[in-house]
Amino acid sequence: MRRLATAKAVVDHLGGLSKVAALTDTSINTAKNWPGRAGAFPATTYVVMSRALRRRRATADPRLWGMRGLE
């Protein structure tokens, strides 16, 4: 399983901003701002994005969603 370390790597692995926006039921303008944020992604998107990554044989550091204790 591939381990992704950056928000950009997560977005790229999931197919780009438009795919991430659709996956998380948000606008592309909102999703476009996430990779530049300190925590990267909103915590509310952790489960749906983690599941999508697993389906694509990848994982990402939970701290990209501001999660602690899940490493």
VENLINFEN-V912335 format. One record per residue. N is the residue number from 1. RES is the residue in one small letter. SS is DSSP state (2 for helix, 1 for strand, 0 for the rest). PSI is psi as a letter, one per 30 degrees, with the letter a starting at -180 (999 if undefined). Layout:
N&RES&SS&PSI, N&RES&SS&PSI
//
This chain:
1&m&0&k, 2&r&1&k, 3&r&1&j, 4&l&1&k, 5&a&0&f, 6&t&0&l, 7&a&2&e, 8&k&2&e, 9&a&2&e, 10&v&2&e, 11&v&2&e, 12&d&2&e, 13&h&2&e, 14&l&0&g, 15&g&0&g, 16&g&0&l, 17&l&2&e, 18&s&2&e, 19&k&2&e, 20&v&2&e, 21&a&2&e, 22&a&2&e, 23&l&2&e, 24&t&0&g, 25&d&0&h, 26&t&0&l, 27&s&0&l, 28&i&2&e, 29&n&2&e, 30&t&2&e, 31&a&2&e, 32&k&2&f, 33&n&2&f, 34&w&2&e, 35&p&0&f, 36&g&0&f, 37&r&0&l, 38&a&0&e, 39&g&0&f, 40&a&0&d, 41&f&0&l, 42&p&0&k, 43&a&2&f, 44&t&2&f, 45&t&2&f, 46&y&2&e, 47&v&2&e, 48&v&2&e, 49&m&2&e, 50&s&2&e, 51&r&2&e, 52&a&2&e, 53&l&2&e, 54&r&2&e, 55&r&2&f, 56&r&0&g, 57&r&0&h, 58&a&1&l, 59&t&1&l, 60&a&1&l, 61&d&0&k, 62&p&2&f, 63&r&2&f, 64&l&2&f, 65&w&2&g, 66&g&0&g, 67&m&0&k, 68&r&0&k, 69&g&0&g, 70&l&0&g, 71&e&0&999
//
